[in-house]
């Protein structure tokens, strides 16, 4: 019975550490870019876009599609990096297992 209590304490401690790590992901940021840095996008570890920066040289009124593509590419780059950050941080607890709904 003592082993069961010990195991439950360890599980509770691990859950608390996972919750703290999940919260901390919201404070970490990654940056995606495209066009050699003319469009940059920042996202947090919760995969939320927090800023988009477009340099004036990226804006060509005659080629709006190019700017749309640059923004799309930068957003996808930032979200991919945010996913990698979350997997790296939370992978410490899951041993590399992908647990649906956890992150």
N, CA, C and O atoms as CSV, one atom per row, in Angstrom:
chain,resi,resn,atom,element,x,y,z
A,1,UNK,N,N,0.825,-1.200,0.000
A,1,UNK,CA,C,0.000,0.000,0.000
A,1,UNK,C,C,0.866,1.261,0.000
A,1,UNK,O,O,0.499,2.274,-0.595
A,2,UNK,N,N,2.004,1.190,0.663
A,2,UNK,CA,C,2.906,2.327,0.707
A,2,UNK,C,C,3.432,2.657,-0.683
A,2,UNK,O,O,3.591,3.829,-1.025
A,3,UNK,N,N,3.706,1.623,-1.492
A,3,UNK,CA,C,4.162,1.848,-2.860
A,3,UNK,C,C,3.106,2.565,-3.692
A,3,UNK,O,O,3.431,3.408,-4.529
A,4,UNK,N,N,1.849,2.228,-3.458
A,4,UNK,CA,C,0.754,2.870,-4.191
A,4,UNK,C,C,0.671,4.352,-3.816
A,4,UNK,O,O,0.498,5.203,-4.689
A,5,UNK,N,N,0.791,4.659,-2.544
A,5,UNK,CA,C,0.774,6.062,-2.106
A,5,UNK,C,C,1.945,6.829,-2.701
A,5,UNK,O,O,1.788,7.966,-3.147
A,6,UNK,N,N,3.115,6.207,-2.707
A,6,UNK,CA,C,4.308,6.828,-3.275
A,6,UNK,C,C,4.095,7.104,-4.763
A,6,UNK,O,O,4.432,8.182,-5.253
A,7,UNK,N,N,3.535,6.128,-5.479
A,7,UNK,CA,C,3.287,6.284,-6.901
A,7,UNK,C,C,2.278,7.401,-7.158
A,7,UNK,O,O,2.449,8.184,-8.092
A,8,UNK,N,N,1.242,7.481,-6.351
A,8,UNK,CA,C,0.226,8.525,-6.527
A,8,UNK,C,C,0.835,9.910,-6.297
A,8,UNK,O,O,0.485,10.866,-6.990
A,9,UNK,N,N,1.732,10.018,-5.336
A,9,UNK,CA,C,2.408,11.292,-5.084
A,9,UNK,C,C,3.259,11.680,-6.284
A,9,UNK,O,O,3.302,12.848,-6.668
A,10,UNK,N,N,3.933,10.705,-6.872
A,10,UNK,CA,C,4.760,10.980,-8.043
A,10,UNK,C,C,3.909,11.412,-9.233
A,10,UNK,O,O,4.278,12.322,-9.975
A,11,UNK,N,N,2.771,10.751,-9.407
A,11,UNK,CA,C,1.861,11.105,-10.500
A,11,UNK,C,C,1.338,12.525,-10.302
A,11,UNK,O,O,1.285,13.306,-11.252
A,12,UNK,N,N,0.957,12.857,-9.087
A,12,UNK,CA,C,0.458,14.208,-8.794
A,12,UNK,C,C,1.541,15.253,-9.051
A,12,UNK,O,O,1.263,16.308,-9.620
A,13,UNK,N,N,2.760,14.967,-8.637
A,13,UNK,CA,C,3.868,15.897,-8.862
A,13,UNK,C,C,4.113,16.085,-10.354
A,13,UNK,O,O,4.345,17.205,-10.809
A,14,UNK,N,N,4.062,14.998,-11.117
A,14,UNK,CA,C,4.265,15.072,-12.556
A,14,UNK,C,C,3.157,15.893,-13.218
A,14,UNK,O,O,3.427,16.683,-14.123
A,15,UNK,N,N,1.930,15.713,-12.777
A,15,UNK,CA,C,0.809,16.485,-13.330
A,15,UNK,C,C,1.013,17.973,-13.074
A,15,UNK,O,O,0.768,18.799,-13.952
A,16,UNK,N,N,1.467,18.313,-11.860
A,16,UNK,CA,C,1.711,19.717,-11.528
A,16,UNK,C,C,2.819,20.296,-12.398
A,16,UNK,O,O,2.719,21.432,-12.862
A,17,UNK,N,N,3.871,19.523,-12.617
A,17,UNK,CA,C,4.972,19.978,-13.461
A,17,UNK,C,C,4.512,20.158,-14.903
A,17,UNK,O,O,4.926,21.105,-15.573
A,18,UNK,N,N,3.669,19.266,-15.381
A,18,UNK,CA,C,3.153,19.371,-16.749
A,18,UNK,C,C,2.278,20.612,-16.895
A,18,UNK,O,O,2.361,21.314,-17.903
A,19,UNK,N,N,1.445,20.884,-15.901
A,19,UNK,CA,C,0.586,22.070,-15.964
A,19,UNK,C,C,1.428,23.343,-15.969
A,19,UNK,O,O,1.137,24.287,-16.703
A,20,UNK,N,N,2.474,23.360,-15.143
A,20,UNK,CA,C,3.350,24.528,-15.096
A,20,UNK,C,C,4.058,24.707,-16.435
A,20,UNK,O,O,4.151,25.826,-16.939
A,21,UNK,N,N,4.557,23.619,-17.014
A,21,UNK,CA,C,5.233,23.690,-18.310
A,21,UNK,C,C,4.276,24.181,-19.388
A,21,UNK,O,O,4.665,24.966,-20.252
A,22,UNK,N,N,3.039,23.728,-19.342
A,22,UNK,CA,C,2.024,24.152,-20.318
A,22,UNK,C,C,1.772,25.657,-20.187
A,22,UNK,O,O,1.664,26.357,-21.193
A,23,UNK,N,N,1.678,26.153,-18.953
A,23,UNK,CA,C,1.482,27.584,-18.739
A,23,UNK,C,C,2.673,28.379,-19.263
A,23,UNK,O,O,2.501,29.417,-19.901
A,24,UNK,N,N,3.875,27.892,-18.993
A,24,UNK,CA,C,5.088,28.580,-19.415
A,24,UNK,C,C,5.210,28.663,-20.930
A,24,UNK,O,O,5.840,29.585,-21.448
A,25,UNK,N,N,4.616,27.716,-21.645
A,25,UNK,CA,C,4.648,27.770,-23.110
A,25,UNK,C,C,4.025,29.060,-23.636
A,25,UNK,O,O,4.433,29.579,-24.675
A,26,UNK,N,N,3.041,29.567,-22.915
A,26,UNK,CA,C,2.388,30.810,-23.331
A,26,UNK,C,C,3.303,32.014,-23.257
A,26,UNK,O,O,3.057,33.026,-23.912
A,27,UNK,N,N,4.367,31.912,-22.456
A,27,UNK,CA,C,5.308,33.014,-22.305
A,27,UNK,C,C,6.508,32.899,-23.244
A,27,UNK,O,O,7.299,33.835,-23.359
A,28,UNK,N,N,6.643,31.768,-23.907
A,28,UNK,CA,C,7.750,31.567,-24.838
A,28,UNK,C,C,7.293,31.945,-26.241
A,28,UNK,O,O,6.144,31.715,-26.619
A,29,UNK,N,N,8.217,32.531,-27.010
A,29,UNK,CA,C,7.861,32.929,-28.370
A,29,UNK,C,C,8.843,32.344,-29.376
A,29,UNK,O,O,10.000,32.061,-29.063
A,30,UNK,N,N,8.347,32.175,-30.577
A,30,UNK,CA,C,9.149,31.771,-31.718
A,30,UNK,C,C,8.845,32.749,-32.840
A,30,UNK,O,O,7.829,33.444,-32.816
A,31,UNK,N,N,9.739,32.796,-33.826
A,31,UNK,CA,C,9.536,33.705,-34.944
A,31,UNK,C,C,9.677,32.961,-36.254
A,31,UNK,O,O,10.632,32.212,-36.460
A,32,UNK,N,N,8.726,33.172,-37.127
A,32,UNK,CA,C,8.789,32.650,-38.478
A,32,UNK,C,C,9.003,33.817,-39.425
A,32,UNK,O,O,8.637,34.951,-39.118
A,33,UNK,N,N,9.595,33.536,-40.574
A,33,UNK,CA,C,9.818,34.620,-41.520
A,33,UNK,C,C,9.746,34.102,-42.949
A,33,UNK,O,O,9.768,32.898,-43.204
A,34,UNK,N,N,9.658,35.047,-43.861
A,34,UNK,CA,C,9.680,34.713,-45.287
A,34,UNK,C,C,10.240,35.901,-46.047
A,34,UNK,O,O,10.333,37.012,-45.526
A,35,UNK,N,N,10.609,35.640,-47.283
A,35,UNK,CA,C,11.130,36.715,-48.134
A,35,UNK,C,C,12.417,37.310,-47.602
A,35,UNK,O,O,12.662,38.507,-47.754
A,36,UNK,N,N,13.243,36.482,-46.980
A,36,UNK,CA,C,14.494,36.992,-46.436
A,36,UNK,C,C,14.298,37.924,-45.258
A,36,UNK,O,O,15.145,38.772,-44.977
A,37,UNK,N,N,13.175,37.763,-44.568
A,37,UNK,CA,C,12.914,38.575,-43.374
A,37,UNK,C,C,12.044,39.798,-43.611
A,37,UNK,O,O,11.857,40.600,-42.697
A,38,UNK,N,N,11.506,39.961,-44.819
A,38,UNK,CA,C,10.634,41.122,-45.047
A,38,UNK,C,C,9.289,40.953,-44.363
A,38,UNK,O,O,8.601,41.934,-44.081
A,39,UNK,N,N,8.914,39.706,-44.096
A,39,UNK,CA,C,7.711,39.426,-43.312
A,39,UNK,C,C,8.125,38.516,-42.159
A,39,UNK,O,O,8.692,37.444,-42.373
A,40,UNK,N,N,7.834,38.958,-40.930
A,40,UNK,CA,C,8.122,38.129,-39.755
A,40,UNK,C,C,6.855,37.998,-38.927
A,40,UNK,O,O,6.046,38.921,-38.832
A,41,UNK,N,N,6.710,36.819,-38.331
A,41,UNK,CA,C,5.539,36.525,-37.520
A,41,UNK,C,C,6.018,35.911,-36.212
A,41,UNK,O,O,6.843,34.998,-36.214
A,42,UNK,N,N,5.500,36.414,-35.098
A,42,UNK,CA,C,5.803,35.830,-33.797
A,42,UNK,C,C,4.582,35.076,-33.300
A,42,UNK,O,O,3.446,35.533,-33.423
A,43,UNK,N,N,4.854,33.892,-32.728
A,43,UNK,CA,C,3.799,33.074,-32.125
A,43,UNK,C,C,4.292,32.635,-30.760
A,43,UNK,O,O,5.496,32.556,-30.516
A,44,UNK,N,N,3.340,32.347,-29.867
A,44,UNK,CA,C,3.750,31.819,-28.573
A,44,UNK,C,C,3.656,30.302,-28.580
A,44,UNK,O,O,3.223,29.701,-29.563
A,45,UNK,N,N,4.061,29.693,-27.482
A,45,UNK,CA,C,4.062,28.241,-27.378
A,45,UNK,C,C,2.684,27.616,-27.382
A,45,UNK,O,O,2.559,26.396,-27.482
A,46,UNK,N,N,1.635,28.442,-27.274
A,46,UNK,CA,C,0.266,27.939,-27.368
A,46,UNK,C,C,-0.253,28.026,-28.799
A,46,UNK,O,O,-1.439,27.825,-29.059
A,47,UNK,N,N,0.657,28.329,-29.720
A,47,UNK,CA,C,0.353,28.409,-31.152
A,47,UNK,C,C,-0.617,29.544,-31.484
A,47,UNK,O,O,-1.477,29.416,-32.356
A,48,UNK,N,N,-0.456,30.648,-30.769
A,48,UNK,CA,C,-1.239,31.858,-31.036
A,48,UNK,C,C,-0.321,32.891,-31.661
A,48,UNK,O,O,0.777,33.133,-31.158
A,49,UNK,N,N,-0.758,33.500,-32.750
A,49,UNK,CA,C,0.016,34.547,-33.405
A,49,UNK,C,C,-0.061,35.793,-32.530
A,49,UNK,O,O,-1.148,36.240,-32.162
A,50,UNK,N,N,1.112,36.352,-32.201
A,50,UNK,CA,C,1.103,37.528,-31.331
A,50,UNK,C,C,1.556,38.796,-32.058
A,50,UNK,O,O,1.276,39.902,-31.596
A,51,UNK,N,N,2.250,38.650,-33.187
A,51,UNK,CA,C,2.584,39.841,-33.970
A,51,UNK,C,C,2.953,39.455,-35.397
A,51,UNK,O,O,3.441,38.359,-35.671
A,52,UNK,N,N,2.698,40.404,-36.293
A,52,UNK,CA,C,3.097,40.277,-37.694
A,52,UNK,C,C,3.777,41.585,-38.066
A,52,UNK,O,O,3.229,42.662,-37.833
A,53,UNK,N,N,4.977,41.492,-38.648
A,53,UNK,CA,C,5.713,42.673,-39.065
A,53,UNK,C,C,5.992,42.561,-40.559
A,53,UNK,O,O,6.555,41.571,-41.024
A,54,UNK,N,N,5.592,43.586,-41.301
A,54,UNK,CA,C,5.796,43.620,-42.748
A,54,UNK,C,C,6.623,44.862,-43.073
A,54,UNK,O,O,6.201,45.988,-42.807
A,55,UNK,N,N,7.793,44.647,-43.644
A,55,UNK,CA,C,8.649,45.772,-44.038
A,55,UNK,C,C,8.059,46.440,-45.279
A,55,UNK,O,O,7.465,45.773,-46.126
A,56,UNK,N,N,8.223,47.748,-45.382
A,56,UNK,CA,C,7.626,48.485,-46.512
A,56,UNK,C,C,8.001,47.931,-47.884
A,56,UNK,O,O,7.186,47.966,-48.806
A,57,UNK,N,N,9.224,47.422,-48.030
A,57,UNK,CA,C,9.636,46.916,-49.348
A,57,UNK,C,C,8.859,45.667,-49.776
A,57,UNK,O,O,8.926,45.257,-50.935
A,58,UNK,N,N,8.127,45.068,-48.843
A,58,UNK,CA,C,7.316,43.890,-49.194
A,58,UNK,C,C,5.976,44.292,-49.799
A,58,UNK,O,O,5.269,43.457,-50.363
A,59,UNK,N,N,5.634,45.556,-49.683
A,59,UNK,CA,C,4.314,46.022,-50.130
A,59,UNK,C,C,4.406,46.585,-51.550
A,59,UNK,O,O,5.012,47.629,-51.794
A,60,UNK,N,N,3.789,45.863,-52.461
A,60,UNK,CA,C,3.697,46.304,-53.852
A,60,UNK,C,C,2.222,46.270,-54.229
A,60,UNK,O,O,1.655,45.191,-54.405
A,61,UNK,N,N,1.594,47.436,-54.356
A,61,UNK,CA,C,0.157,47.470,-54.655
A,61,UNK,C,C,-0.224,46.707,-55.921
A,61,UNK,O,O,-1.369,46.283,-56.071
A,62,UNK,N,N,0.727,46.534,-56.824
A,62,UNK,CA,C,0.441,45.823,-58.069
A,62,UNK,C,C,0.610,44.311,-57.918
A,62,UNK,O,O,0.295,43.562,-58.844
A,63,UNK,N,N,1.104,43.851,-56.762
A,63,UNK,CA,C,1.328,42.419,-56.559
A,63,UNK,C,C,0.930,42.018,-55.136
A,63,UNK,O,O,1.765,41.585,-54.341
A,64,UNK,N,N,-0.349,42.170,-54.838
A,64,UNK,CA,C,-0.873,41.837,-53.518
A,64,UNK,C,C,-0.731,40.346,-53.234
A,64,UNK,O,O,-0.521,39.953,-52.086
A,65,UNK,N,N,-0.842,39.521,-54.257
A,65,UNK,CA,C,-0.730,38.073,-54.065
A,65,UNK,C,C,0.628,37.679,-53.492
A,65,UNK,O,O,0.713,36.759,-52.679
A,66,UNK,N,N,1.691,38.369,-53.908
A,66,UNK,CA,C,3.013,38.055,-53.374
A,66,UNK,C,C,3.047,38.327,-51.873
A,66,UNK,O,O,3.576,37.517,-51.112
A,67,UNK,N,N,2.495,39.446,-51.441
A,67,UNK,CA,C,2.464,39.777,-50.021
A,67,UNK,C,C,1.627,38.757,-49.254
A,67,UNK,O,O,2.000,38.351,-48.153
A,68,UNK,N,N,0.518,38.348,-49.818
A,68,UNK,CA,C,-0.310,37.327,-49.167
A,68,UNK,C,C,0.470,36.031,-49.006
A,68,UNK,O,O,0.401,35.394,-47.955
A,69,UNK,N,N,1.203,35.637,-50.027
A,69,UNK,CA,C,2.015,34.420,-49.950
A,69,UNK,C,C,3.113,34.546,-48.897
A,69,UNK,O,O,3.377,33.597,-48.159
A,70,UNK,N,N,3.752,35.712,-48.825
A,70,UNK,CA,C,4.795,35.939,-47.826
A,70,UNK,C,C,4.239,35.833,-46.410
A,70,UNK,O,O,4.856,35.223,-45.537
A,71,UNK,N,N,3.069,36.430,-46.190
A,71,UNK,CA,C,2.450,36.376,-44.865
A,71,UNK,C,C,2.058,34.941,-44.527
A,71,UNK,O,O,2.299,34.478,-43.412
A,72,UNK,N,N,1.468,34.248,-45.464
A,72,UNK,CA,C,1.061,32.865,-45.245
A,72,UNK,C,C,2.265,31.982,-44.910
A,72,UNK,O,O,2.210,31.169,-43.987
A,73,UNK,N,N,3.334,32.147,-45.656
A,73,UNK,CA,C,4.541,31.355,-45.421
A,73,UNK,C,C,5.131,31.660,-44.043
A,73,UNK,O,O,5.525,30.740,-43.326
A,74,UNK,N,N,5.195,32.924,-43.669
A,74,UNK,CA,C,5.751,33.305,-42.367
A,74,UNK,C,C,4.887,32.790,-41.217
A,74,UNK,O,O,5.413,32.341,-40.199
A,75,UNK,N,N,3.567,32.854,-41.375
A,75,UNK,CA,C,2.656,32.347,-40.341
A,75,UNK,C,C,2.846,30.839,-40.177
A,75,UNK,O,O,2.964,30.343,-39.056
A,76,UNK,N,N,2.874,30.125,-41.279
A,76,UNK,CA,C,3.064,28.671,-41.189
A,76,UNK,C,C,4.414,28.314,-40.589
A,76,UNK,O,O,4.521,27.338,-39.845
A,77,UNK,N,N,5.447,29.089,-40.900
A,77,UNK,CA,C,6.772,28.860,-40.325
A,77,UNK,C,C,6.732,29.063,-38.806
A,77,UNK,O,O,7.280,28.255,-38.056
A,78,UNK,N,N,6.095,30.122,-38.363
A,78,UNK,CA,C,5.992,30.397,-36.924
A,78,UNK,C,C,5.189,29.312,-36.210
A,78,UNK,O,O,5.571,28.876,-35.123
A,79,UNK,N,N,4.089,28.874,-36.805
A,79,UNK,CA,C,3.272,27.841,-36.173
A,79,UNK,C,C,4.001,26.497,-36.121
A,79,UNK,O,O,3.852,25.750,-35.154
A,80,UNK,N,N,4.777,26.190,-37.141
A,80,UNK,CA,C,5.580,24.964,-37.124
A,80,UNK,C,C,6.600,25.025,-35.992
A,80,UNK,O,O,6.798,24.043,-35.276
A,81,UNK,N,N,7.242,26.171,-35.833
A,81,UNK,CA,C,8.219,26.330,-34.758
A,81,UNK,C,C,7.548,26.281,-33.384
A,81,UNK,O,O,8.121,25.745,-32.435
A,82,UNK,N,N,6.353,26.829,-33.272
A,82,UNK,CA,C,5.614,26.773,-31.995
A,82,UNK,C,C,5.257,25.329,-31.658
A,82,UNK,O,O,5.331,24.926,-30.498
A,83,UNK,N,N,4.873,24.557,-32.659
A,83,UNK,CA,C,4.560,23.139,-32.463
A,83,UNK,C,C,5.797,22.385,-32.001
A,83,UNK,O,O,5.727,21.561,-31.089
A,84,UNK,N,N,6.933,22.671,-32.636
A,84,UNK,CA,C,8.186,22.019,-32.248
A,84,UNK,C,C,8.574,22.385,-30.815
A,84,UNK,O,O,9.045,21.536,-30.058
A,85,UNK,N,N,8.372,23.657,-30.446
A,85,UNK,CA,C,8.662,24.102,-29.080
A,85,UNK,C,C,7.792,23.362,-28.071
A,85,UNK,O,O,8.281,22.900,-27.040
A,86,UNK,N,N,6.507,23.253,-28.371
A,86,UNK,CA,C,5.584,22.552,-27.469
A,86,UNK,C,C,5.960,21.083,-27.353
A,86,UNK,O,O,5.957,20.527,-26.255
A,87,UNK,N,N,6.283,20.450,-28.476
A,87,UNK,CA,C,6.674,19.038,-28.437
A,87,UNK,C,C,7.944,18.839,-27.627
A,87,UNK,O,O,8.068,17.872,-26.876
A,88,UNK,N,N,8.881,19.757,-27.785
A,88,UNK,CA,C,10.145,19.654,-27.056
A,88,UNK,C,C,9.918,19.820,-25.551
A,88,UNK,O,O,10.411,19.029,-24.747
A,89,UNK,N,N,9.167,20.860,-25.186
A,89,UNK,CA,C,8.934,21.130,-23.754
A,89,UNK,C,C,8.094,20.052,-23.091
A,89,UNK,O,O,8.411,19.607,-21.988
A,90,UNK,N,N,7.032,19.632,-23.753
A,90,UNK,CA,C,6.132,18.665,-23.139
A,90,UNK,C,C,6.637,17.236,-23.312
A,90,UNK,O,O,6.228,16.343,-22.570
A,91,UNK,N,N,7.517,17.013,-24.280
A,91,UNK,CA,C,8.081,15.687,-24.507
A,91,UNK,C,C,8.880,15.192,-23.313
A,91,UNK,O,O,9.074,13.987,-23.151
A,92,UNK,N,N,9.347,16.114,-22.474
A,92,UNK,CA,C,10.068,15.728,-21.261
A,92,UNK,C,C,9.193,14.883,-20.343
A,92,UNK,O,O,9.687,14.030,-19.605
A,93,UNK,N,N,7.902,15.129,-20.399
A,93,UNK,CA,C,6.967,14.442,-19.508
A,93,UNK,C,C,6.360,13.201,-20.139
A,93,UNK,O,O,5.977,12.258,-19.446
A,94,UNK,N,N,6.277,13.213,-21.457
A,94,UNK,CA,C,5.592,12.094,-22.130
A,94,UNK,C,C,6.565,11.089,-22.724
A,94,UNK,O,O,6.146,10.073,-23.279
A,95,UNK,N,N,7.837,11.357,-22.614
A,95,UNK,CA,C,8.828,10.445,-23.174
A,95,UNK,C,C,8.732,10.354,-24.695
A,95,UNK,O,O,9.067,9.325,-25.282
A,96,UNK,N,N,8.276,11.426,-25.325
A,96,UNK,CA,C,8.159,11.432,-26.769
A,96,UNK,C,C,6.836,10.923,-27.299
A,96,UNK,O,O,6.590,10.990,-28.503
A,97,UNK,N,N,5.974,10.413,-26.423
A,97,UNK,CA,C,4.660,9.942,-26.855
A,97,UNK,C,C,3.767,11.123,-27.166
A,97,UNK,O,O,3.773,12.118,-26.441
A,98,UNK,N,N,3.011,11.025,-28.220
A,98,UNK,CA,C,2.046,12.067,-28.565
A,98,UNK,C,C,0.709,11.697,-27.922
A,98,UNK,O,O,0.048,10.737,-28.318
A,99,UNK,N,N,0.337,12.487,-26.924
A,99,UNK,CA,C,-0.916,12.214,-26.216
A,99,UNK,C,C,-1.949,13.221,-26.721
A,99,UNK,O,O,-1.819,14.419,-26.469
A,100,UNK,N,N,-2.973,12.744,-27.432
A,100,UNK,CA,C,-3.974,13.644,-27.996
A,100,UNK,C,C,-4.610,14.541,-26.933
A,100,UNK,O,O,-4.980,14.083,-25.852
A,101,UNK,N,N,-4.729,15.833,-27.268
A,101,UNK,CA,C,-5.374,16.765,-26.367
A,101,UNK,C,C,-4.468,17.327,-25.292
A,101,UNK,O,O,-4.863,18.244,-24.573
A,102,UNK,N,N,-3.247,16.789,-25.164
A,102,UNK,CA,C,-2.351,17.287,-24.113
A,102,UNK,C,C,-1.699,18.581,-24.547
A,102,UNK,O,O,-1.597,19.519,-23.757
A,103,UNK,N,N,-1.255,18.644,-25.791
A,103,UNK,CA,C,-0.627,19.858,-26.327
A,103,UNK,C,C,-0.658,19.834,-27.811
A,103,UNK,O,O,-0.178,20.768,-28.454
